Amino acid sequence: MIHLIHGADTYQSRRELEMRIAKFCERAAGEYHITRVDASEDTARLRGIGRTASLFAAGELIVIENISDAEAGDAAHVKAMLGIWEKDAERTVVFYERKKIAASDPLMKAIVRRGSGVKEFEILKTNATKWVFDEAARRGLRLTKQDADILANRFGDDTWALVNEMAKAADGWSLAREERREAIIWNFTDAFFTNRRSSFRMLSEVLGAGEGPIAVLGALAGSLRSLALVWHGIQTKKMSAATGKMHPFVVKKNEVIAKKVDRAALERAFRWLVSCDRELKSGASPAPLPLVKLVLR
């Protein structure tokens, strides 16, 4: 059996997916095997999935997330397996998409045609700030108007992220303080990749605000990874697959930088960060000297 869950309301769609997994486990009464794979990330596992049945389980559940972001060869493999999975009474395959599927996509059309059920969770019919307020009230959580605005601005219509973050805020985590902290850090990382030496002043501000050198280096590494993914998306003309889980604002910001760098520059930056990481963690130089050297080298 084949099922498809998709749509822009990621909170409701995730709940539906987890509920189906729980029901499958309950029905199988302990004799089951579950395989979950994200097609946008784990190519090796995706290509081997569903080829052989489990020897020890009465039933098997396969959850494939984000197949629409898979490479062409992986998508072709999955499409070829649909006919087998459709007729397999012992195996249930659930496709999960964190967005509305494209009706023109050949693979999606094949999944819908062979599937026994499609469930779509549509985009919010209200603005995100109001949705946060309503959901927080339903859960008995206290949120300020400022908190709701920050969440809506940061996560837009991603309801799964909104729910997770509103729970943190209700537990006392200050969104406003976190936003100010992140703004200082990201100003530094942006400057590092656009005009490295000029970022020294911002590095001073970050360290002066109490951020640890290891955490700052981690932020740089995360920014470099995002930049490399966007660069790869531009080079391969597969931006959606390369940046599927990235916030649109981050993608747009990195596109400007990615068009000005080449492969050699990215490789050099990775080597520099590895060297700085080794120096910081080994104590070869006192912190934050390795970061200063990284900026001014």
Helices and strands as residue ranges (DSSP letters): E 2-6, H 10-28, E 32-38, H 43-48, E 59-65, G 67-69, H 72-87, E 91-96, H 106-114, E 117-120, H 128-139, H 145-155, H 159-170, H 175-194, G 196-199, H 200-208, H 213-236, H 239-242, H 248-258, H 263-282, H 289-296
